[in-house]
Amino acid sequence: MIDGIQYIGRFLIIFGVVIIAIGGLLLLSGKIHWLGRLPGDIIIQRKNFTFYFPLATSILISLLLTFIFWIIGRR
């Protein structure tokens, strides 16, 4: 039973660190003007309609998160 509690504790610590990292990124997002405006991001503007799909930004964030979780998961 102690192993289960230690597992939950480890999960909560990792979850907290991830939440702090996301919060930090959100605070810094105003200072990183190029994020969300990369070549490959799709923007369609019409008279009364704007469609924005950050394709390149999504791929970049996915690669970064994959690398971070790969580093964390290695043991």
QUIKATA-V992563 format. One record per residue. RES is the residue in one letter. PSI is psi in radians with two decimals (999 if undefined). D_FIRST is the distance of its C-alpha to the first C-alpha in Angstrom with 2 decimals. Layout:
# QUIKATA-V992563
res = (RES	RES)
psi = (PSI	PSI)
d_first = (D_FIRST	D_FIRST)
This chain:
# QUIKATA-V992563
res = (M	I	D	G	I	Q	Y	I	G	R	F	L	I	I	F	G	V	V	I	I	A	I	G	G	L	L	L	L	S	G	K	I	H	W	L	G	R	L	P	G	D	I	I	I	Q	R	K	N	F	T	F	Y	F	P	L	A	T	S	I	L	I	S	L	L	L	T	F	I	F	W	I	I	G	R	R)
psi = (-0.55	-0.63	-0.67	-0.70	-0.69	-0.65	-0.79	-0.72	-0.77	-0.74	-0.77	-0.66	-0.81	-0.73	-0.71	-0.73	-0.71	-0.75	-0.72	-0.73	-0.74	-0.73	-0.73	-0.71	-0.68	-0.65	-0.65	-0.18	-0.49	-0.40	-0.19	1.47	-0.46	-0.35	2.12	-0.05	0.61	2.71	2.27	-0.26	2.36	2.17	2.11	2.06	2.24	-3.04	-0.94	0.41	2.36	2.21	2.21	2.16	1.88	1.27	-0.92	-0.67	-0.72	-0.73	-0.75	-0.81	-0.69	-0.76	-0.74	-0.81	-0.66	-0.77	-0.76	-0.81	-0.50	-0.75	-0.78	-0.69	-0.31	2.35	999)
d_first = (0.00	3.79	5.37	5.30	6.62	8.87	10.02	11.01	12.67	14.53	15.62	16.96	18.83	20.38	21.28	22.91	24.88	26.08	27.20	29.03	30.68	31.84	33.20	35.04	36.52	37.71	39.36	41.04	42.03	45.28	46.28	45.68	48.60	48.60	45.10	45.77	49.35	49.02	51.46	49.94	48.76	50.57	52.61	55.00	57.17	59.62	61.68	59.10	56.01	53.79	51.13	48.90	46.39	45.02	44.65	45.05	42.86	40.06	40.36	40.37	37.24	35.50	36.49	35.32	31.87	31.59	32.54	30.13	27.11	28.38	28.50	24.99	23.60	25.45	23.64)
